[in-house]
Amino acid sequence: LFSILHSTKQETTMRPSKRSLSRLSVAIAIALTTLSAPTHCFAPIARPASPTAPTSSTTSLNALGVFVRKAKEADVLKYCQEGPSDSVLALLKEIKNASDDDTTTNEVGELQSLLTKRKGTITIIAEYKRKLEGSGFLSEIPPPETLSPVFREFGAAAVAILADERTGGCSYDDVVTMVAEQEEAQGEVPGPLPVISSDLIVDEIQIARAADAGAKAVTVTYGVVGAEKVMQFLKDAKALGLEVIVNVNSAEEAQGAVDAGASIISVTGVDGVDGKYAAIESLSIPEGRSVCTVANILAKDNKALEEVEEAWMCRDKGFNCVWVSDALYKSGSDPTEHPGAIINSMKAKSSVKYASPKARSGKGEGAREYLGDIMM
């Protein structure tokens, strides 16, 4: 694609801020946003009858076959033929001119450090998307500039944008918007969150686009591109100062990603905590290196909140972080039913032995009451 691009180019002091929102004010703002939305937004999305199977929170990007990969390659080719911006081309040139040194390093990147906290805790990557796969009860997702401060105020460690218009309804413009809003929190507490561009990477120019949009990291799916490309994309991202989260869905892929030099791996497309844990429990990590493990929480096709309990179980299994997407948008008009409340409850130091977010009958035992208690 580089030759196509070349020819196309020829043709053509920490201080508080007044804008800081308290957790209560953010909750109220979100409640008002949902209450002011059209009534149909809160109706369950119609879907054909089927067994209640979980859906992937990183959308179908992690269950892609060769046909969808080819479609993405066609999209990238079209983008290149239309003529990328000068800034993207300059970043692509940096990738091309970078040395071919080994990407394996013992250094811990900024994102990896933010996602890896002390044992017994869990961090959250909150994914923003405009399309849901049936697990959501909001048919209209608020814009990124509305949810961006919510993710930050309620304790997410990072924000991801599903920058694939087919599956997530988002584009790199949404990455730019999210980055801009986060940067407005410079000098505040909490400060800006790193933004992850979550696209199906099949070419290095997508890494250049992510860097140009202000992202701090990108995702690469091992099962789509294979070991050789994973290694190459790790080098390309390193050339631009980006970190890489490698999506895997088996023990073999997880080990392959680590062997390729990955320092953050996300187990995706795997249902159940035991299945996720099986992908990482036997990882062989070279001495001196550290690997951050992320569990992708699959949204259940109902309005209960078992995903919160699953986050706790992943924490207890030793995962450093959970990636949450569709489950954040299982929202209604109640002020405790918004993405911030779900993030906050997943981070709670609760035990599945003594507490459960599952909705039950009885005052104080429903998911709504439970989340309300955690928010206080």
N, C-alpha and C positions, 0 to 999 in steps of 0.2 A: 504493500500500500504506500510505501514511502515514495516510490517513483511516481505514482499517481498524484500524490500530494504535491510533489515538486513541480510537475507539469501543470497542475491546477493552479498553483501559486503564480506561475508565469502568466497565466491567463488572467488572471484576476489579481508609687506609693499607694497601696491599697486604700481606697476610700469609698465610703458608701455613696450610692447614687440615688437621686430622687426617683429614678425610674424602677428601682428595685421593688419587687412585689413580695409581700409576705405570702406564706402558704395559704392563709385564709383568703386573702384577696384574689389569689390565682384561682382558688377553688370556686369563689363566687363568680369570677369572670367566666370561667368555663360553664358554670351552671347557667349563667345568663345567656351565654352563647347557644347552649343546647335548648334552653327554654324558648329562645327567640327564633329557633329554626322552625321550618314548616312541620306540621304535625306528622306528615308522612315519613319524615326522617327517622322517627322512632319506631316505625313499624318493622317487624321482622321481614327480611328480604325473602321474597318468594323463591323457592327452590324445589326441585323434584324430590319426591320421597325417596329416601335411600337410608341404608344403615348409618348410624351415627358414628362416622369415622372422623378422626382428626384431620385437619388440613395443615399444610406447611406454613409456618409463619414467615419464611423467606420466600413465600409464594412458590410457584412451580419452577423457579430458577434452579432448584436443587434436585429436580427429578426430570431434567431435560434430556431428550434424546438427540440424535444427530440432526433431525429435521429442524428443531428449534435452534440448535447451534448454527446451522446453515442460514436460518432466517436472520439471526443476529449478525452473522458475517455479512449478509446482504445489506443490512441496515448500516453497518460500519462502512462498507464500500460506498454506499450512496452518500453518506456524510462526507467521505473523503472527496468524492467527485464534485460535491457541491461547494467545496472549498472551506476548510477550517479557518479559524481566525489566526492572525499572525502570532498571537500569544501561545496558542496551542501548537502551532508549527515550531515555534522556538523551543518549547518544552520537548517536543518529539525529537528535535535535533539533539537536545541534551541527552536523551536516552540513547540515541544512535552513537553519540560520541563518548559515552561512558565506557569505562574500562570493563573488561569481562572477568573481573575478579570474583572469587567465591563469595556468595552472599551470606554464608553461615557466619554468625557473629554471636558473641556472648553478651553483647550490650543489650540492655533492656530499653526499648523505645518508650516514648511518652505515652502512647495509647496502651501498650502492654502494661506499663506501670499503673495506669489509672484503672485498668480492668482487674489487676491482681492485688487483692488486699489480703489481710491476715486470714489465717485459717478460721473457718466457722462463719465467714461472711460471704456475701454474694454481691456482685455488681450487676448493673443492668445496662444493656444496650437497647435503647428504644428506637424502633424502626418506624419511620413515617412513610405512608403510602396513601394513595387516593382510591385504590381499588381493593375490595375485600373479597375473600373467596367463600363467603357464605357463613363465616363465623361471627361477623359483626352485625350489630343491630342498629347502627347508624348508617344510613344510606348516603349521607353527605359528610365527608370528613372536613373539619375546619382547615383553613390554609396553614402552610408551614409556619408563617410568622406568628400565628396564634398559638400553636402547640409547642413551638420551640422553647419559649420561656417556661412552659409547664414541665417539660422534660427536665429542664435545668433546675427549677425550683423544688421539684419533688425528688431529686436525687439520682437521676440517671447518670451513668459515668460517661456515656457517649451517645450520640444520635446517628442513626443510619438513614439514608434516603434510598428507597428502592428505585434507582434511576433507570428503570426499564419500563417504557411506556406501555408495552403490551401487558405486562403482568402486574405492575404497580401503579400505572397511571401517572408516574412522575418522570421528570426529565432532569438534565443537568442544571436547568434554570432553578429548579427547586433546591438543588444543592447550594447554589449561589445564594438564594434567599435565606436558607437555614444558616449558612455560614455568616451572612451579614447580621442576622438577628443575634446570633451567639456572640459575635464580636462587640455588640453593643453592651455586653456585660463585663467588658474589661474594667478591672479595678473594683468589681463588686464581689460579694460573697453570697451565693456561689458564683464563680467566674464562668467564662465560656466553656462549652463542651466541645470536644473534637467531633468533627462530622465525618462520617464514613460514607463513601459513595459505593452503594451496593448494586452493581450491575453485573451482567454476565460478560466477563472480560474474555474476549477472543482475540484482541489485537492491542498492541502497545499504545495506540493512539487514544484508546479509552482511558488509559492511565494518565496520559497527558491531559485529557479533558478533565479528569477528576482533580488533578493538581491545579489546573487553571481555574476551576470552580472554587478552589479553596479547601478541598477535602484534605484530611490528614491521613486517610487510609482508604484502601480499596479491598474488595473481596474477589477471590479467585476460587472457582469451583473445580476441585481435583477431578471429579468424575466426568467433567465435561472436556477439560483440556489435557489431562494426563500429566505425568510426572515431569517430563521434559519442559512443557510449557509453564508449569508451575514454577520451576526453577528459573526460567527465563523472565517471567513476570515479576518474580521476587527481585531480580537484578534490575529490571526496568523501574520498578517502584523505588528501589533504593537510590537510584540515580537522581530521583526527584525529591528525595527525603520523605517518601510515603511509607507507611507500614502496610502490611498485607494480612488479611484474615483469610485463611484457606478453609473453604467448606469441604467437609468430608462426611461420609455416611457409613464407614466401616472401619474396623481395626486396621485393615490393610491400607486403606487410603490415609488414615491418620498417621501411620508409620511412614508411609511414602512422603507425606507432606513434611514431616519432621526431618526425614533424611534429605529432602530437597532444600531445607534451610528455614522452614516456617517456624515462627516463634509464637504465633497465635493460630489455633485451629478451632473451628466451630463445627460441632456435630449437628448436621442438619438432615431433615427428612426422615428421622428415626423416631418412632413413637415409643413412649414409655421411658422411665428413668433407667431401668436396667439395660435396655437396648442402647441408650446413649452411653452409659457407663462402660458397656462392653467394648465400645470403640476406643476408649482411652486407658482402660485399666492395665493393659500390658505394654504401654508405650515404652520404648527404649530411647531414653534421652541422653545424648552424649554428656559426659562430665563437664561441668562448667556452664552448660546452657540451661536456660529455663524456658518452659513452654506454657503459655496461658491457654487454658481449656474453656471453651464456651459451649453451652448447651442451648440449642435452639428450641424454644418452647412451641410446640404445635398447638394451635387453637382448637378447642373442642367446639363442635357445632351445636352449642346450646348457650344459654345465658348464665349458667353457673360459672363459678370461678375456680375450677380445679387447677387451672394453670398456676395459681399462686402457690398452692400446695406442692405442685411439681417443682417449682423454683426452689422451695425449701429442701425438697428431697435431693435435687441436683446439688445444692450447697452441701448437704450432709454427705453426699458421695464424693465430694472433693472438687467439683467444678468451681472455677474461679468466677464465672460470669454466666448470665443467661441473656439470650437475645430474644426479645419479645416484640411481636408485630401485631397480628390480627387481634390477639387477646386484649390489647390496649383499647380497642374500639368496640368492645362489647358493652356499650354505654347507653345510658338512658338519661332521663331528666333529673334524676336524683344527684345532689352535689357530691355524693360519695362514689358515684359511678362515672369516673372520668379517668383518663390515662394516668394522671398524677397519683390518684389514690391507689391504682393498681401497682404502679412502680413502688410506691411507698410500702405497700403491704408485702410485696415480694422481698423487699430489703429487710423486713422486720425479723428480729431474732426470735422467731417462733419455732416451736417444735411440732411436727405432725402428730406427736404422741399426745400433746395437750391442747392443741388448737387446730381448727380446720376452717378454711374459707368456704367450704361447700355449703350451699344453701340448704337449710333444714327448716322444719316448722318450729314455731316457738319463738317468743320474744327474745331478742338478743342473740339468737343462734343462726340467723340468716346471713348470707354473704354481705348484704347491705349494712346490717348492724356491725358486722365484724370489721369491714373496711372503715366504717365510721369511727370505731374505737381506735383503730391504728392511726388514723389521721390526727387524732387529738393529742 
